[in-house]
Amino acid sequence: MQATKPVKKPGKQRKRLYNAPAHLRHKLMAAPLSAELIASKGAKTLPVRKGDTVRIMRGDHKGFEGKISRVDLKRYRIFIEGLTREKVDGTNIFVSVHPSKVTIKNLKLDDKWRKEIVERKKELERPEKEKKVTKVVAEVAEKAPKKAVEAKKEKIIKEKTAVQKKPVEKVPKAAKKTVQKKPVTKKKKAEKAAAEEEKPAEKETKPKATKKPRAKRKTTSKTEGGT
């Protein structure tokens, strides 16, 4: 079934209700089940059908209980046996009721298709905890034989590895060879001292040259009457 997008504008909502196809109108005629039926059947809501026993929960006729005599899909109304009113001319007519104002007290299950619908809704409307539990149980049941096979394989592999692995004897490491140093003789000592004496002496650092003071200029005395 094609998914319908939600509409917020009331004009469009009324238009959709007016132009809805039969399969959607049937769904819009759903009513809640009583607490006893919810406990026994597992479903919370179902579309009303001719022959179902319903009880009116709101409105002027609150508390009235009876069987559905007719379902009007065109106007989205149901008609209950015994629920009538008198017109001005004296004739009696059935009072129409919207399915949202009633609760289903007893279901007519002579149709095999409706039984299948109830079973399907029972699975859909189960609480999530129960669904999770059943899913986990199914997964465990599937994995149980696989786990047993894997455990056997691991056991065989461990046995094989235990046979193959043997304790390895540790070989002691080879001791390091110690080299004995030869004693230094007097001749060698004398040779070393001579070699050190033969080395050129380090260059002696020359003292820096000091600047000589300048000679004073000779001053000539002017002769008297001289030019």
C-alpha positions as CSV (number, residue, x, y, z in Angstrom):
1,M,0.0,0.0,0.0
2,Q,1.3,3.5,-0.9
3,A,2.2,5.6,2.2
4,T,0.2,8.8,2.6
5,K,1.8,12.0,3.7
6,P,0.3,13.8,6.8
7,V,-1.6,17.0,6.0
8,K,-2.1,19.8,8.5
9,K,-4.6,22.0,6.7
10,P,-8.1,21.2,7.7
11,G,-9.5,21.9,4.3
12,K,-7.2,19.3,2.8
13,Q,-8.0,16.8,5.6
14,R,-11.7,17.1,4.9
15,K,-11.1,16.7,1.1
16,R,-9.0,13.5,1.8
17,L,-11.8,12.0,3.9
18,Y,-14.4,12.8,1.3
19,N,-12.3,11.4,-1.6
20,A,-10.8,8.4,0.3
21,P,-10.9,5.0,-1.4
22,A,-12.8,2.0,0.1
23,H,-9.7,0.3,1.6
24,L,-8.8,3.5,3.5
25,R,-12.4,4.1,4.5
26,H,-12.5,0.6,6.1
27,K,-9.5,1.5,8.2
28,L,-11.0,4.8,9.3
29,M,-14.0,2.8,10.6
30,A,-11.8,1.2,13.4
31,A,-13.0,1.2,17.0
32,P,-11.1,0.3,20.3
33,L,-11.7,-3.1,21.8
34,S,-12.8,-3.6,25.4
35,A,-10.2,-4.5,28.1
36,E,-11.4,-8.2,28.1
37,L,-10.9,-8.5,24.4
38,I,-7.5,-6.9,24.5
39,A,-6.4,-9.4,27.1
40,S,-7.7,-12.4,25.1
41,K,-7.1,-11.3,21.5
42,G,-4.0,-9.2,22.0
43,A,-5.2,-6.5,19.5
44,K,-6.2,-3.0,20.7
45,T,-8.3,-1.7,17.7
46,L,-10.2,-3.3,14.8
47,P,-12.5,-2.0,12.1
48,V,-16.2,-2.5,13.0
49,R,-18.4,-5.0,11.1
50,K,-22.0,-6.0,10.9
51,G,-22.8,-8.4,13.7
52,D,-20.3,-7.0,16.3
53,T,-21.6,-6.1,19.7
54,V,-20.7,-2.5,20.7
55,R,-21.3,-0.1,23.6
56,I,-21.6,3.7,23.2
57,M,-19.1,5.5,25.4
58,R,-19.9,9.2,24.6
59,G,-22.8,11.4,23.6
60,D,-26.6,11.5,24.3
61,H,-26.9,7.7,24.1
62,K,-24.0,6.9,26.4
63,G,-24.2,3.4,27.9
64,F,-26.4,1.9,25.1
65,E,-25.3,-1.6,24.0
66,G,-26.3,-3.6,21.0
67,K,-25.4,-5.3,17.7
68,I,-24.4,-3.4,14.6
69,S,-27.1,-3.7,12.0
70,R,-25.5,-1.6,9.2
71,V,-22.1,0.0,8.4
72,D,-22.2,3.2,6.2
73,L,-18.7,3.7,4.7
74,K,-19.9,6.7,2.7
75,R,-20.8,8.8,5.7
76,Y,-18.5,7.0,8.2
77,R,-21.3,6.0,10.5
78,I,-22.7,2.8,12.1
79,F,-26.3,1.8,13.0
80,I,-27.1,-0.2,16.1
81,E,-30.1,-2.5,16.6
82,G,-32.6,-0.9,19.0
83,L,-31.1,2.6,18.8
84,T,-33.9,4.6,17.1
85,R,-35.7,7.9,17.3
86,E,-39.1,9.1,16.3
87,K,-39.6,11.7,13.6
88,V,-42.2,14.5,13.6
89,D,-44.5,12.5,11.3
90,G,-44.3,9.5,13.7
91,T,-42.0,7.2,11.8
92,N,-39.0,5.6,13.6
93,I,-35.5,5.7,12.1
94,F,-32.0,4.4,13.2
95,V,-29.7,6.9,14.9
96,S,-26.2,7.0,13.3
97,V,-23.1,6.8,15.5
98,H,-19.5,7.5,14.7
99,P,-17.2,4.4,15.4
100,S,-14.8,6.4,17.5
101,K,-17.6,6.8,20.1
102,V,-18.0,3.1,20.7
103,T,-16.0,0.1,22.1
104,I,-16.3,-3.4,20.7
105,K,-17.6,-5.7,23.4
106,N,-17.9,-8.9,21.3
107,L,-16.3,-9.8,17.9
108,K,-18.0,-11.7,15.1
109,L,-15.3,-14.2,14.0
110,D,-17.2,-16.4,11.6
111,D,-15.0,-15.1,8.8
112,K,-11.6,-16.8,8.4
113,W,-10.1,-13.6,7.0
114,R,-11.0,-11.6,10.1
115,K,-9.3,-14.3,12.3
116,E,-6.1,-13.9,10.3
117,I,-6.3,-10.1,10.7
118,V,-6.7,-10.5,14.5
119,E,-3.6,-12.8,14.6
120,R,-1.6,-10.4,12.5
121,K,-2.5,-7.4,14.7
122,K,-1.7,-9.5,17.8
123,E,1.9,-9.9,16.5
124,L,2.2,-6.2,15.6
125,E,0.9,-4.8,18.9
126,R,2.9,-7.0,21.2
127,P,5.0,-5.0,23.6
128,E,8.6,-4.4,22.5
129,K,10.1,-6.3,25.5
130,E,8.3,-9.5,24.5
131,K,9.5,-9.1,20.9
132,K,13.1,-8.6,22.0
133,V,12.9,-11.7,24.2
134,T,11.6,-13.9,21.4
135,K,14.2,-12.5,19.1
136,V,17.0,-13.3,21.5
137,V,15.7,-16.8,22.2
138,A,15.5,-17.4,18.4
139,E,19.1,-16.2,17.9
140,V,20.4,-18.3,20.8
141,A,18.7,-21.4,19.4
142,E,20.3,-20.7,16.0
143,K,23.8,-20.1,17.5
144,A,23.7,-23.1,20.0
145,P,24.7,-25.8,17.4
146,K,27.3,-23.5,15.9
147,K,28.9,-22.8,19.3
148,A,29.1,-26.5,20.1
149,V,30.9,-27.2,16.8
150,E,33.3,-24.3,17.4
151,A,34.0,-25.5,21.0
152,K,34.9,-29.0,19.7
153,K,37.2,-27.5,17.0
154,E,39.0,-25.4,19.6
155,K,39.4,-28.4,21.9
156,I,41.0,-30.5,19.0
157,I,43.3,-27.6,18.1
158,K,44.5,-27.2,21.7
159,E,45.3,-30.9,21.9
160,K,47.3,-30.9,18.7
161,T,49.3,-27.8,19.8
162,A,50.0,-29.4,23.2
163,V,51.5,-32.5,21.5
164,Q,53.6,-30.4,19.1
165,K,55.0,-28.1,21.7
166,K,57.8,-29.7,23.7
167,P,59.8,-28.1,26.5
168,V,63.0,-26.6,24.9
169,E,66.2,-27.0,26.9
170,K,68.0,-23.8,27.4
171,V,71.7,-23.9,26.1
172,P,74.1,-21.9,28.4
173,K,75.7,-19.0,26.7
174,A,79.5,-19.2,25.8
175,A,81.7,-17.5,28.2
176,K,83.5,-14.4,27.0
177,K,87.3,-14.7,26.3
178,T,89.3,-12.6,28.6
179,V,92.4,-11.1,27.0
180,Q,95.4,-10.8,29.4
181,K,97.3,-7.6,29.2
182,K,101.1,-7.9,28.9
183,P,103.2,-6.2,31.6
184,V,104.9,-2.9,30.5
185,T,108.7,-3.3,30.6
186,K,111.3,-0.6,31.6
187,K,112.5,-0.4,27.9
188,K,109.1,0.6,26.7
189,K,108.8,3.3,29.4
190,A,112.2,4.8,28.4
191,E,111.1,4.8,24.7
192,K,107.9,6.6,25.5
193,A,109.8,9.3,27.5
194,A,112.3,9.8,24.6
195,A,109.4,10.2,22.1
196,E,107.8,12.9,24.3
197,E,111.1,14.8,24.6
198,E,111.6,14.8,20.8
199,K,108.2,16.5,20.2
200,P,108.8,20.2,19.1
201,A,108.2,22.6,21.8
202,E,105.2,24.9,21.5
203,K,105.9,28.3,19.8
204,E,106.7,30.9,22.4
205,T,104.3,33.7,22.4
206,K,106.0,37.0,21.5
207,P,105.2,40.1,23.6
208,K,103.2,42.8,21.8
209,A,105.2,45.7,20.5
210,T,104.7,48.9,22.4
211,K,104.2,52.2,20.5
212,K,107.1,54.7,20.9
213,P,106.2,58.2,22.1
214,R,106.3,60.8,19.4
215,A,109.3,63.3,19.4
216,K,108.4,66.8,20.5
217,R,108.4,69.5,17.8
218,K,111.3,72.0,17.8
219,T,110.1,75.5,18.5
220,T,112.0,78.4,16.9
221,S,112.2,81.7,18.8
222,K,111.5,84.8,16.7
223,T,114.4,87.3,16.6
224,E,113.7,90.8,17.6
225,G,112.9,93.0,14.7
226,G,112.6,90.0,12.5
227,T,109.9,89.8,9.9
